Amino acid sequence: MGALRSVRIVRTLRSLQLVRGFTGARRLLVAMLVSMPALLNIAALLLLVMIIYSVVGMELFMHVKPVYRLNEVFNFRTIGR
């Protein structure tokens, strides 16, 4: 009986350690949720920069003559069609 009781006590203590581990995971989840608006702002800024660079690239390379790999299908004039 004593050995069975000690096994039950060890199982109970192990489950208490799991509950303590969940509090750490909960804190990480809350931190991620709190930082989500800032990450969305950074993603929007990155998207804006990429759009600006793509428009500048289209303007700069629009008049490149089709040679080698740039042909009538793959060129800078037909992007977006």
N, C-alpha and C positions, 0 to 999 in steps of 0.2 A: 504494500500500500504506500509506503514511503517513497519508493522509486516512482510510482505512478503520479503521486502528488508533485514531486519535483519536476517531472516532465511537463505537467500542466502549468506549473509556475513558469518554467522556461518558455513555453508557448505563449503565455500571457505577456511576458516581458518582451518577447520578440514582436508581438503584435503592437505593443506600445511603441517600440522603436520605429515600426512602419508608419504609425500615426505621426510621429515626430518628423519623419522624412517627408510626409505629405505637406507639412507646414512649410518646409523649404521649397517644395515644388510650387505651392500656392503663392509664395512670395515671388518666385521667378515669373509665374504667369501674370501676376498683378503688375510687375515691373514691365513686362512685355506689352501688356495692354495700355499702360500709361504712356509708354514711349511710341505707340502706334501713330498718333497724330504727327509727331515730329518726323517719323519715317515716311509718312505720306507726303509731307512737305518736301522732304529731300527727293523723293521719287518724282514729284511734280517738277521740281527744279531741274533734275536730270533729264526728264522728258523735254522740257523747254529748250535746254541746251542742245539736245540731240536734234530737235526740229530745226533750230537755228542753223546748226552745222549742215544739215541736209539741204536746206534752202540755199545756203551759201555755196555748197558743192554743186548743186544743180545749176546755179547761175555761172559759176566759174567754168564748168566742164560741159556746158550745153552745146557749144559749137565745136567740139572735138570731132574730127573727121573719122568715119568708120574705117578702121584698119585692124588687121589681125583678129583679135577677139572682140573688138567693138564692131558689130555689124548692124544691119537694119533691125534685128530683133533685140540684141543686147547693146543698149546705148543709154546715154543720159537724157535723151529727148523723150523717151517713151515711159519713163518712170511715172507711175500713177495712172496709167491708162488701163 
